Amino acid sequence: MGNADTKLHFRKAVIQLTTKTQPVEATDDAFWDQFWADTSTNVQDVFALVPAAEIRAVREESPSNLATLCYKAVERLVQGADSGCPSEKERQIVLNCIRLLTRILPYIFEDADWRGFFWSTVPGAGRAGRLSEGGDEDDARPLAESLLLAIADLLFCPDFTTQSHKKSSSEVSEDIRSMDSCEYIWEAGVGFAQSPPLNYIHDLNRTELLKLLLTCFSEAMYLPPSSDRKNLNPWVSFFCSTDNRHALPLFTSLLNVVCAYDPVGYGFPYNHLMFSDHREQLVELAVQILIVTLEHEAGSAASSALKALVTAESSSGVEELEPACPDNLFVNYLSRIHREEDLGFILKGLVRLLNNPLLQTYLPRSTKKIQFHQELLILFWKFCDFNKKFLFFVLKSSDVLDMLVPILFNLNDARADQSRVGLMHIGVFILLLLSGERNFGVRLNKPYTLRVPMDIPVFTGTHADLLIVIFHKIITSGHQRLQPLFECLLTIIVNISPYLKSLSMVAANKLLHMLEAFTTPWFLFSFPQNHHLVFFLLEVFNNIIQYQFDGNFNLVYAIIRKRNVFHQLANLPTDTSSIQKALQRKKKSGMSRSNSTETESMEGSRPAVPAEPGTFKTSLEATPVHKGFLVRPPGIDKITEKSQVSVDGTMVAVPHLESPQTTADSQAAAGASDTESNSGRDHEGYHSESEAGRSRLSSVSSSAAWSPNPDWVMSWKSKLPLQTIMRLLQVLVPQVEKICIDKGLTDESEILKFLQHGTLVGLLPVPHPILIRKYQANAGTAMWFRTYMWGVIYLRNVDPPIWYDTDIRLFEIQRI
């Protein structure tokens, strides 16, 4: 009954607030205390008892009362942080204020007139960060800063969120203002050796505080998308600045809590159904806080980290700081992690969590499966981007393959689900980043022996085979909105191809099947950029033939079997009548995607799944909104830079020259600034984005404005790199045919044995230099990551639904 009475009193207080037309004085403590002093409501109660309509009504009709409510709630949090919450009653007041602010803040952010409220100064708020009487008006601290500092203090409050160091109850409690919070880090790991005992009450309190902190940071969701790098989140900027004395222990606590978490625990079957795991909620919020706070100007942190690495390597191993460190202390601390044991702890933690959904057990659903894999992938991305030592540590460790498998698992699992197109992009971006380094390609030669549940053909081979098989699956049976990723997928294969020692027959056939599909005339003539995919695949074949011929007899055999594809490509008609016939053949067939001459259809083994309820759609500045899926990031040419591998294995940047693809594009660009074909409709043609169209997308269809002509076809056909393959066919086909006739062979194993011991030394053209396309950060990808990150956070926080039914502008919510 008592709990029901407190809910009733709380509801009455809310009704009083909404019905009062006159401002209530801030000094009327009897009125304001009703909201936090005499109640024991949980966060779900607060969300139920404070309806959205009533918050908006107070905001519009009694703005001074809403302002006072926020001010008084922050004031009580500051008082609790100052006193250290020694009593149970004070802790309850603090929790009630946290829950109330978590409920109200989104409605402050959604109104442009209110957005600056928390950054305005409040009379009597001194610069010391305390809401005290008699403060100097000129030295006042904004309400947002007082709130953030109070949250930081409360996250290291003994007996509330951390274990007290008092040896007995008679000892004087620690002074929260003078204590060293580095001694109260939540978990052992980076920079901290002791693991405090688990306390679920502390975990619950930390979770509530982090939820409020995440709500503070979420102002970014209420601003329209902008690619302006300097447009940083003021809440994040202040919280991660030197004003927050707890920045280092908090960063370390969040990181260690995430990387030390083991969802399986002792491994008792079904233990997650019998016991509540409060640590999981904390870990999930810790990951979300980390990915939001690790915000910095795109590229600058990565470049400074790379310079720091060069400096550190040239010195005696002592960590040297760059003179211009990032202002964001979280980014700064992250970029400075360099000890092998710390890097190993982080990588092993991320690997353990990302592999958790892949665990196989004899008893169905007997092991807990985490759901925050998307946040973990974003965190891994930020680690690789901001700390190059971590990236190189990952690449030199065999654990990189333990990262690869869950990424490929997620790509394969999400390929036909339109609501998970963002997961597809983050996975492909990570693999693009890794593929720019030689070690990644070399590591892929390790045999793949795991049996992860994936609907792919059974094969015996390496991790490279697994990657190619899954990429083929994405291209052939993913939904059509993944088409902008095709160039990215093939770029990854190009980057690793010079290092692949022996492809399996399954993977070799998949590569040839893709080439067969992409070289059909109607596909090549359909859109100005389709021939790019052919150039990428030919580059893959050339790299393997020139640099890894000896072990790749399966691929050589597949090329010989499909030699007609190469001959047809070399003899591709360029006259106007042939071009028109090819396009008419496409129209007659009524196909929207390429189809090979084989029986297997490129349309896919199953139809694309419609977007799930509550999924989001986003748009970049000056980009039309595409219904139900994430906006596409910049094209492959915008997010990569070319590097040439020199004789000693080092990378040399290649100056930007007109490639065969871009040369042809420039000729096709007239009247083809946008190759989106009726992009607003659900049914799209098979195409990639145009180079010019990426910088300025238009919702107007330009398929009618552009049409292929003989000059355009010749501009890229003449540059097709077919010499190496044609020379291989010229030498080997007669030899293979002679063996078959002489020995009457019908078994391909004998032919493979012959090819295995064959050689083309001195017969092939001079090997071309290896060209690697390395990921290069830019404003477009930074904006995409920010939008995707907040979209994931929005969808993951449904209990309570913090941002539900508020006017979010960063992306659009699709309700079904």
C-alpha positions in Angstrom: 0.0 0.0 0.0 2.8 2.4 0.9 4.3 2.3 -2.6 0.8 2.9 -4.1 0.4 6.0 -1.8 3.8 7.4 -2.9 2.8 7.0 -6.5 -0.5 8.8 -5.8 1.3 11.7 -4.1 3.8 11.9 -7.0 1.0 11.9 -9.5 -0.8 14.7 -7.6 2.3 16.8 -7.6 2.6 16.4 -11.4 -1.1 17.4 -11.8 -0.5 20.4 -9.6 2.5 21.5 -11.7 0.5 21.2 -14.9 -2.6 23.0 -13.6 -0.8 25.9 -11.9 -1.0 29.0 -14.1 1.1 31.2 -11.7 4.8 30.6 -11.3 5.8 28.7 -8.1 8.7 30.3 -6.2 11.9 28.3 -6.1 11.9 28.9 -2.3 8.7 26.9 -1.9 10.5 23.7 -0.9 7.3 22.1 0.4 5.9 22.1 -3.2 9.1 21.0 -5.0 10.0 18.3 -2.5 6.9 16.4 -3.5 8.7 15.3 -6.6 11.7 13.7 -4.9 11.7 13.7 -1.1 8.6 11.6 -0.2 8.5 9.2 -3.1 10.1 5.8 -3.9 9.1 5.5 -7.5 11.2 3.5 -9.9 12.1 4.8 -13.4 9.2 3.0 -15.1 6.8 4.7 -12.6 8.2 8.1 -13.4 7.8 7.6 -17.2 4.2 6.4 -16.6 3.2 9.1 -14.2 4.7 12.0 -16.1 3.1 11.9 -19.6 4.7 13.5 -22.6 1.7 15.7 -23.2 1.8 17.2 -19.7 5.6 18.0 -20.0 4.9 19.8 -23.2 1.9 21.6 -21.7 4.0 22.9 -18.8 6.8 23.9 -21.3 4.3 26.0 -23.3 2.0 27.3 -20.7 4.1 27.6 -17.5 7.7 27.8 -18.7 9.0 29.3 -15.5 7.7 26.3 -13.5 9.5 23.8 -15.8 12.6 25.9 -15.5 12.4 25.9 -11.7 11.7 22.2 -11.6 14.9 21.5 -13.6 16.9 23.9 -11.5 15.7 22.5 -8.2 16.3 18.9 -9.4 19.9 19.8 -10.4 20.3 21.6 -7.1 19.4 18.5 -5.2 21.8 16.4 -7.2 24.6 18.9 -6.5 23.7 18.8 -2.8 23.8 15.0 -2.9 27.2 15.0 -4.6 28.5 17.5 -2.0 27.3 15.5 1.0 28.3 12.1 -0.5 24.7 10.8 0.1 25.5 9.4 3.6 21.9 8.4 4.4 19.4 6.1 2.6 16.9 9.0 2.3 19.4 11.2 0.5 20.3 8.4 -1.9 16.6 8.0 -2.7 16.2 11.8 -3.3 19.2 11.7 -5.7 17.7 8.7 -7.6 14.3 10.4 -7.9 15.9 13.5 -9.3 18.0 11.4 -11.8 14.8 9.7 -13.0 12.8 12.9 -13.3 15.6 14.7 -15.3 15.9 11.6 -17.6 12.2 12.0 -18.3 12.2 15.7 -18.9 15.4 16.5 -20.7 14.3 15.2 -24.2 11.4 17.6 -24.1 13.8 20.5 -23.3 16.0 19.5 -26.3 13.2 19.1 -28.8 12.2 22.8 -28.5 14.7 25.1 -30.2 13.8 27.9 -27.8 14.5 25.8 -24.8 17.7 24.2 -26.0 19.9 26.9 -24.6 18.2 26.8 -21.2 20.8 24.5 -19.5 23.6 26.5 -20.9 22.3 29.7 -19.4 23.6 30.9 -16.0 21.5 30.6 -13.0 21.5 33.3 -10.3 23.6 32.2 -7.4 25.5 29.4 -9.2 29.2 29.9 -8.5 32.0 28.9 -10.8 33.1 26.3 -8.2 30.3 24.2 -9.7 28.1 24.4 -6.7 24.7 26.0 -6.6 25.4 28.2 -3.6 24.0 31.4 -2.3 25.6 34.7 -2.9 27.7 33.7 -5.9 29.2 36.3 -8.2 26.9 36.9 -11.2 29.8 37.3 -13.6 31.4 34.1 -12.4 28.2 31.9 -12.7 28.3 28.3 -14.0 25.7 27.2 -16.5 23.2 24.6 -15.2 24.4 22.0 -17.7 27.9 22.2 -16.2 26.6 21.9 -12.6 24.6 18.9 -13.7 27.4 17.1 -15.5 29.9 17.7 -12.6 27.3 16.4 -10.1 26.8 13.3 -12.2 30.6 12.7 -12.4 30.9 13.1 -8.6 28.0 10.8 -7.9 29.6 8.1 -10.1 32.4 7.9 -7.6 30.3 8.3 -4.4 31.3 5.7 -1.7 28.5 3.4 -0.6 26.3 4.8 -3.5 28.2 3.8 -6.6 31.6 2.6 -5.3 32.9 0.4 -2.5 33.7 2.5 0.6 37.3 2.2 1.8 36.2 2.7 5.4 37.4 -0.2 7.6 34.6 0.2 10.2 31.4 2.0 10.5 32.8 4.3 13.2 35.3 5.9 10.8 34.5 9.2 9.3 33.1 8.9 5.8 35.4 9.9 2.9 35.2 13.6 1.7 33.9 13.3 -1.9 35.6 16.7 -2.7 39.1 15.6 -1.6 39.1 11.9 -2.3 41.2 10.5 -5.2 38.6 8.8 -7.5 41.4 6.9 -9.3 41.3 4.6 -6.2 37.6 3.9 -6.8 37.8 2.6 -10.4 35.0 0.2 -10.9 36.8 -2.8 -12.4 40.3 -4.2 -12.8 42.0 -3.8 -16.2 43.6 -0.8 -17.9 45.5 1.2 -15.3 43.9 -0.6 -12.3 44.9 -4.0 -10.8 42.3 -4.6 -8.1 38.8 -5.9 -8.9 36.3 -4.6 -6.4 33.6 -7.1 -5.2 30.4 -7.1 -7.2 27.6 -5.1 -5.7 24.4 -5.1 -7.7 23.0 -2.0 -5.8 26.1 0.0 -7.0 25.6 -1.3 -10.5 22.0 -0.3 -10.5 22.8 3.2 -9.3 25.6 3.6 -11.8 23.2 2.5 -14.6 20.7 5.2 -13.6 23.3 7.9 -13.6 24.8 6.8 -16.9 21.2 6.8 -18.4 20.9 10.4 -17.3 24.3 11.2 -18.7 23.4 9.6 -22.0 20.2 11.6 -22.1 22.2 14.8 -21.6 24.4 13.9 -24.5 21.4 13.1 -26.7 20.8 16.8 -27.5 22.6 15.8 -30.8 19.5 13.8 -31.8 17.4 17.0 -31.9 19.7 18.9 -34.3 19.5 18.3 -38.1 22.4 16.4 -39.6 25.4 18.5 -40.4 28.8 17.5 -41.7 30.5 20.5 -40.0 33.4 19.0 -38.1 33.5 21.8 -35.6 29.9 21.3 -34.6 30.7 19.2 -31.5 28.3 18.3 -28.8 28.7 20.9 -26.0 27.6 18.3 -23.3 30.3 15.9 -24.5 32.9 18.6 -24.9 32.5 19.8 -21.3 32.2 16.4 -19.7 35.4 15.2 -21.4 37.3 18.4 -20.6 39.8 19.2 -17.8 36.8 20.7 -15.9 35.8 17.1 -15.0 38.3 15.9 -12.5 36.9 12.4 -12.7 37.5 12.1 -16.5 40.4 9.6 -16.3 39.0 7.2 -13.6 35.6 7.3 -15.4 37.0 6.6 -18.8 39.0 3.7 -17.3 36.0 2.4 -15.3 33.8 2.4 -18.4 36.4 0.7 -20.5 37.3 -2.0 -17.9 33.7 -2.8 -17.1 33.0 -3.5 -20.8 36.2 -5.4 -21.5 36.1 -7.5 -18.3 32.5 -8.6 -18.7 31.8 -12.2 -19.4 28.1 -12.9 -20.1 28.5 -16.7 -19.7 30.0 -16.4 -16.2 30.7 -19.9 -14.8 28.8 -21.5 -17.7 25.9 -23.1 -15.8 23.2 -23.8 -18.3 20.2 -21.5 -18.2 21.8 -19.4 -15.3 20.7 -16.2 -17.1 17.1 -17.3 -16.6 17.5 -18.0 -12.9 19.5 -14.9 -11.9 19.3 -11.2 -12.9 22.4 -9.9 -14.4 22.6 -6.2 -13.4 26.1 -6.0 -14.8 24.8 -6.5 -18.3 22.7 -3.3 -18.2 25.7 -1.4 -16.9 28.0 -2.8 -19.6 25.5 -1.9 -22.3 25.2 1.7 -21.1 29.0 1.9 -20.6 29.6 1.0 -24.2 27.0 3.6 -25.3 28.6 6.3 -23.2 32.0 5.5 -24.6 31.0 5.6 -28.3 29.2 8.9 -27.7 32.1 10.6 -25.8 34.8 9.4 -28.2 33.9 12.3 -30.5 36.6 14.3 -32.2 37.3 16.2 -35.4 37.4 13.5 -38.2 40.9 12.3 -39.0 42.8 14.6 -36.7 43.0 12.1 -33.8 44.0 9.3 -36.1 46.8 11.3 -37.7 48.1 12.6 -34.4 48.1 9.0 -33.0 50.0 7.9 -36.1 52.6 10.7 -35.6 52.8 9.7 -31.9 53.5 6.1 -33.0 56.3 7.1 -35.3 57.8 9.3 -32.5 57.5 6.6 -29.9 59.1 4.0 -32.2 62.0 6.2 -32.9 62.6 6.9 -29.2 63.6 4.6 -26.4 60.1 3.2 -26.0 59.0 6.0 -23.6 55.5 7.3 -24.4 55.9 10.8 -26.0 52.8 13.0 -26.1 52.0 15.1 -29.2 52.2 18.8 -28.4 48.6 19.3 -29.8 46.6 16.7 -27.8 42.9 16.4 -28.5 40.7 18.6 -26.2 38.5 15.6 -25.6 40.2 13.8 -22.7 38.5 10.5 -23.5 40.0 10.6 -27.0 43.3 11.7 -25.5 43.4 8.8 -23.0 42.3 6.3 -25.6 45.0 7.4 -28.1 47.7 7.0 -25.4 47.0 3.4 -24.4 50.2 1.6 -25.5 51.1 -1.2 -23.0 50.8 -4.7 -24.7 48.9 -6.1 -21.7 46.4 -3.3 -21.8 45.9 -3.6 -25.6 45.5 -7.4 -25.2 43.0 -6.9 -22.4 40.8 -4.6 -24.6 41.0 -6.9 -27.7 40.3 -10.1 -25.8 37.3 -8.4 -24.1 35.8 -7.2 -27.4 36.5 -10.6 -29.0 34.8 -12.4 -26.2 31.7 -10.2 -26.3 31.4 -10.2 -30.2 31.7 -14.0 -30.3 29.1 -14.5 -27.6 26.1 -14.7 -30.0 28.0 -17.4 -32.0 28.4 -19.8 -29.1 27.0 -23.3 -29.8 25.6 -25.4 -27.0 23.9 -28.8 -26.9 21.0 -27.4 -24.9 19.0 -24.8 -26.9 19.1 -21.2 -25.5 21.1 -22.4 -22.4 23.6 -19.6 -22.7 23.0 -15.8 -22.5 23.4 -14.0 -25.8 24.2 -10.3 -25.7 22.3 -7.8 -27.9 24.7 -4.8 -28.0 27.0 -6.1 -30.8 26.4 -3.0 -33.0 27.7 -0.7 -30.2 30.8 -3.0 -29.7 31.6 -2.7 -33.5 31.4 1.1 -33.3 33.7 1.0 -30.2 36.2 -1.3 -32.0 36.1 1.1 -35.0 36.8 4.1 -32.8 39.7 2.3 -31.1 41.2 1.5 -34.5 40.7 5.0 -35.7 42.0 6.9 -32.7 44.8 4.5 -31.5 47.0 3.2 -34.3 49.0 1.2 -31.8 45.8 -0.8 -31.1 45.2 -1.2 -34.9 48.7 -2.6 -35.4 48.4 -4.8 -32.3 45.2 -6.3 -33.7 46.8 -6.9 -37.0 49.9 -8.7 -35.6 47.7 -10.8 -33.3 45.9 -14.0 -34.4 42.9 -12.5 -32.5 42.2 -10.5 -35.6 40.5 -13.6 -37.1 38.4 -13.9 -33.9 37.2 -10.4 -34.8 36.7 -11.2 -38.4 34.4 -14.2 -37.9 31.7 -12.4 -35.9 31.8 -9.5 -38.3 31.2 -11.8 -41.2 28.5 -13.7 -39.3 26.7 -10.4 -38.7 27.1 -9.4 -42.4 25.7 -12.7 -43.6 22.9 -12.6 -41.0 21.8 -9.0 -41.8 22.2 -9.1 -45.6 18.5 -9.6 -46.4 17.1 -7.4 -43.6 16.5 -3.8 -44.7 16.3 -2.6 -41.1 19.9 -3.6 -40.5 21.6 -1.9 -43.4 23.6 0.2 -40.9 25.1 -2.9 -39.4 26.1 -3.9 -42.9 27.9 -0.6 -43.4 29.8 -0.6 -40.1 31.0 -4.2 -40.7 32.2 -3.5 -44.2 33.9 -0.2 -43.0 35.8 -2.1 -40.4 37.0 -4.8 -42.9 38.0 -2.0 -45.3 40.1 -0.4 -42.6 41.8 -3.7 -41.7 42.3 -4.7 -45.4 44.5 -1.6 -45.9 47.2 -3.3 -43.9 49.4 -6.2 -45.3 49.2 -8.2 -42.1 45.4 -8.7 -42.4 45.8 -10.3 -45.9 48.5 -12.6 -44.6 46.5 -13.6 -41.5 43.6 -14.7 -43.7 45.6 -17.7 -45.0 45.0 -19.4 -41.7 42.6 -22.5 -42.2 39.0 -21.9 -41.1 38.0 -24.8 -38.8 35.2 -23.3 -36.8 31.7 -24.3 -37.5 29.7 -21.2 -36.9 26.0 -21.5 -37.9 25.8 -19.7 -41.3 23.8 -20.6 -44.4 26.8 -20.8 -46.7 28.2 -23.6 -48.8 30.3 -26.2 -46.9 34.0 -25.8 -47.9 37.4 -26.7 -46.7 39.7 -23.7 -46.8 40.9 -20.5 -45.2 39.4 -17.4 -43.6 39.9 -15.7 -47.0 37.6 -18.3 -48.6 35.0 -17.6 -45.9 35.2 -13.8 -46.6 34.8 -14.3 -50.3 31.9 -16.8 -50.0 30.0 -14.4 -47.7 30.8 -11.3 -49.8 29.4 -13.3 -52.8 26.3 -14.1 -50.7 25.8 -10.4 -49.9 26.1 -9.4 -53.5 23.9 -12.1 -54.9 21.2 -12.5 -52.2 21.3 -9.2 -50.2 18.6 -6.6 -50.7 19.0 -4.0 -53.3 19.9 -1.2 -51.0 23.2 -2.8 -50.3 24.3 -2.0 -53.9 26.3 1.1 -52.9 28.5 -1.3 -50.8 29.5 -3.5 -53.8 32.5 -1.4 -54.6 33.6 -1.4 -51.0 33.2 -5.2 -50.8 35.3 -5.7 -54.0 37.9 -3.2 -52.8 38.5 -5.3 -49.7 39.0 -8.4 -51.9 41.4 -6.4 -54.1 43.4 -5.2 -51.0 43.9 -8.8 -49.7 44.3 -10.5 -53.0 48.1 -10.2 -53.4 48.6 -12.2 -50.1 46.1 -15.1 -50.7 48.2 -18.2 -51.0 45.5 -20.8 -52.0 41.9 -20.1 -52.7 39.5 -23.1 -52.4 37.5 -24.2 -55.5 34.3 -22.8 -53.8 35.7 -19.3 -53.4 37.3 -19.4 -56.9 33.9 -20.2 -58.5 32.2 -17.5 -56.5 34.7 -14.9 -57.9 34.1 -16.1 -61.4 30.4 -16.1 -60.9 30.5 -12.5 -59.9 32.5 -11.6 -62.9 30.1 -13.5 -65.2 27.2 -11.5 -63.7 28.9 -8.1 -63.9 30.1 -8.5 -67.5 26.7 -9.1 -69.1 26.3 -6.3 -71.7 23.0 -5.0 -70.4 24.4 -4.7 -66.9 27.5 -2.8 -68.1 25.4 -0.4 -70.2 22.8 0.2 -67.6 24.6 2.8 -65.4 27.7 4.8 -65.8 29.6 3.2 -62.9 28.8 -0.5 -63.3 32.1 -1.2 -65.1 34.0 -0.3 -61.9 33.0 -3.7 -60.5 34.6 -5.5 -63.5 37.8 -3.4 -63.1 38.0 -4.5 -59.4 37.5 -8.2 -60.1 40.1 -8.1 -62.9 42.5 -6.5 -60.5 41.9 -9.3 -58.0 42.7 -12.0 -60.7 45.8 -10.1 -61.9 47.1 -9.8 -58.3 46.7 -13.5 -57.6 48.2 -14.6 -60.9 51.2 -12.3 -60.7 52.0 -12.7 -57.0 50.4 -16.0 -55.8 50.2 -18.2 -58.9 51.9 -21.3 -57.4 49.2 -22.1 -54.8 46.1 -20.9 -56.6 45.6 -23.7 -59.1 41.9 -23.8 -58.2 41.4 -20.2 -59.4 43.5 -20.8 -62.5 41.3 -23.8 -63.3 38.1 -21.8 -62.8 39.5 -19.1 -65.1 40.2 -21.6 -67.8 36.8 -23.2 -67.4 35.1 -19.7 -67.7 37.5 -18.4 -70.4 34.5 -17.5 -72.6 33.6 -14.7 -70.1 37.0 -13.0 -70.7 36.8 -13.4 -74.4 33.3 -12.0 -74.5 34.4 -9.1 -72.4 37.4 -8.4 -74.7 35.0 -8.5 -77.7 32.3 -6.4 -76.0 30.4 -4.6 -78.8 30.7 -0.9 -78.9 28.4 0.1 -81.7 25.1 1.9 -81.0 22.8 -0.8 -82.3 24.5 -3.5 -80.1 24.2 -1.2 -77.1 20.5 -0.6 -77.7 19.9 -4.3 -78.3 21.5 -5.2 -74.9 19.4 -2.6 -73.1 16.2 -3.8 -74.8 17.0 -7.4 -73.8 17.1 -6.2 -70.2 13.7 -4.5 -70.5 12.1 -7.6 -72.1 13.4 -9.8 -69.3 12.0 -7.4 -66.7 14.9 -7.9 -64.4 16.1 -5.4 -61.9 19.4 -7.1 -61.2 22.0 -9.0 -63.1 21.5 -12.6 -63.9 24.3 -14.9 -65.0 24.0 -17.5 -67.7 24.0 -20.2 -65.0 20.7 -21.3 -63.4 21.6 -19.6 -60.1 19.9 -16.2 -60.0 21.6 -13.1 -58.8 18.3 -11.9 -57.3 18.8 -13.9 -54.2 17.6 -17.1 -52.5 15.0 -15.3 -50.4 13.3 -12.0 -50.7 14.4 -9.0 -48.7 12.8 -8.7 -45.3 10.9 -5.4 -44.8 12.1 -3.0 -42.1 11.3 -4.0 -38.6 8.8 -1.8 -36.6 10.6 1.1 -35.0 13.5 1.2 -37.4 15.0 4.5 -38.5 15.8 6.3 -41.6 18.4 9.0 -41.9 19.6 11.6 -44.4 22.7 13.6 -45.0 22.5 17.3 -45.7 21.1 17.9 -49.2 20.3 14.3 -49.6 16.7 13.1 -50.1 15.4 10.9 -47.4 15.3 7.3 -48.6 12.4 5.5 -46.9 13.3 2.9 -44.3 17.1 2.7 -44.6 20.2 4.5 -43.6 21.6 7.1 -45.9 24.6 5.8 -47.9 28.0 7.1 -46.9 30.4 8.6 -49.3 31.6 6.5 -52.3 34.7 4.3 -52.3 36.8 7.0 -54.0 36.0 9.5 -51.3 36.8 7.2 -48.3 40.1 5.6 -49.6 43.5 6.7 -50.7 45.8 4.7 -52.9 49.1 3.4 -51.6 51.7 1.4 -53.6 53.6 -1.4 -51.9 57.3 -0.9 -52.5 60.0 -3.6 -52.8 60.8 -3.6 -49.0 57.1 -3.9 -48.2 56.5 -0.3 -47.1 53.5 1.7 -48.4 54.1 4.7 -50.6 51.2 7.1 -51.2 50.1 7.4 -54.8 49.3 10.8 -56.2 45.7 11.1 -57.4 45.6 10.4 -61.1 42.7 9.9 -63.5 41.9 6.2 -63.3 40.2 4.3 -66.1 37.0 4.4 -64.1 37.0 8.1 -63.3 38.1 9.0 -66.9 35.0 7.1 -68.2 32.9 8.7 -65.5 33.9 12.2 -66.5 32.7 11.5 -70.0 29.5 10.1 -68.7 29.0 12.9 -66.2 27.3 15.2 -68.7 23.7 14.9 -67.9 24.4 12.2 -65.3 25.1 14.1 -62.1 22.9 11.7 -60.4 22.5 8.0 -61.3 19.8 7.3 -58.8 17.0 5.8 -60.8 13.7 6.8 -59.2 15.4 6.7 -55.8 12.3 7.5 -53.9 10.6 4.3 -55.0 11.0 1.0 -53.3 11.8 -0.9 -56.5 15.2 0.3 -57.8 17.4 -0.7 -60.7 20.7 -2.3 -60.1 23.3 0.4 -59.8 26.1 2.1 -57.9 26.2 5.8 -57.0 27.9 8.1 -59.5 31.0 10.0 -58.5 29.5 13.3 -59.3 26.2 12.3 -57.8 27.8 11.5 -54.5 28.6 15.1 -53.9 25.2 16.4 -55.0 22.3 13.9 -54.9 19.0 14.8 -56.5 15.7 13.2 -56.1 15.0 13.7 -59.8 15.6 10.6 -61.9 18.4 11.0 -64.5 18.2 7.6 -66.1 16.6 9.4 -69.1 19.3 12.1 -69.1 22.2 9.6 -69.5 22.5 6.9 -72.1 25.5 4.9 -73.1 27.2 5.7 -76.4 30.2 4.1 -78.3 32.7 6.7 -77.2 31.8 6.1 -73.5 32.1 2.3 -73.9 35.5 2.6 -75.7 36.8 5.1 -73.0 36.9 2.3 -70.4 36.9 -0.9 -72.5 40.3 0.1 -74.0 41.7 0.3 -70.4 40.4 -3.1 -69.2 43.5 -4.9 -67.7 43.1 -8.2 -69.5 46.6 -8.7 -70.7 47.8 -11.0 -67.9 44.7 -13.2 -68.0 44.7 -13.5 -71.8 48.4 -14.5 -71.7 47.6 -17.1 -69.1 44.8 -18.5 -71.2 47.0 -18.4 -74.3 49.7 -20.5 -72.6 47.7 -22.9 -70.5 44.5 -23.7 -72.5 46.3 -25.5 -75.3 48.4 -27.5 -72.7 45.3 -28.5 -70.7 43.4 -29.5 -73.9 46.4 -31.6 -75.1 46.6 -33.4 -71.8 42.8 -34.1 -71.9 43.0 -35.5 -75.4 46.3 -37.5 -75.0 45.3 -39.1 -71.7 41.5 -39.1 -72.2 41.0 -37.3 -69.0 37.5 -36.7 -67.7 38.5 -36.2 -64.0 39.3 -32.6 -63.1 41.6 -33.7 -60.2 44.3 -34.7 -62.8 44.0 -31.3 -64.4 44.4 -29.6 -61.1 47.4 -31.7 -60.3 49.0 -30.6 -63.6 48.2 -26.9 -62.9 49.5 -27.3 -59.4 53.0 -28.1 -60.7 52.8 -25.8 -63.7 54.6 -22.4 -63.9 54.3 -19.2 -65.9 57.7 -17.8 -65.0 59.0 -15.6 -67.8 55.7 -16.0 -69.8 53.6 -13.3 -68.1 53.8 -9.6 -68.5 56.0 -7.7 -66.0 54.2 -7.7 -62.7 52.3 -4.5 -61.9 52.9 -2.8 -58.6 50.5 -3.8 -55.8 48.0 -1.0 -55.2 46.2 -0.9 -51.8 43.3 1.4 -51.2 43.4 2.5 -47.6 40.5 3.9 -45.6 40.6 7.7 -45.3 38.4 9.5 -42.8 36.3 12.4 -44.0 33.4 14.6 -42.9 30.8 12.5 -44.7 31.8 9.2 -42.9 32.0 11.1 -39.6 28.5 12.3 -40.1 27.3 8.8 -41.1 28.8 7.2 -38.0 27.3 9.8 -35.7 23.8 9.3 -37.2 24.1 5.5 -37.1 25.4 5.5 -33.6 22.5 7.6 -32.2 20.0 5.5 -34.2 21.3 2.4 -32.5 21.2 4.0 -29.1 17.6 5.2 -29.7 16.5 1.7 -30.6 18.3 0.0 -27.8 16.9 2.2 -25.0 13.3 1.1 -24.8 13.1 0.4 -21.1 12.4 3.1 -20.3 11.7 4.6 -23.7 13.7 7.7 -23.1 13.3 9.4 -26.6 10.1 7.7 -27.8 7.6 10.1 -29.4 9.9 13.1 -29.2 10.7 15.4 -32.2 14.0 13.8 -33.3 15.7 15.6 -36.3 18.9 13.7 -36.8 17.0 10.8 -38.4 13.4 9.9 -39.0 11.6 7.1 -37.2 9.6 4.8 -39.4 6.5 3.5 -37.5 4.8 0.4 -38.8 
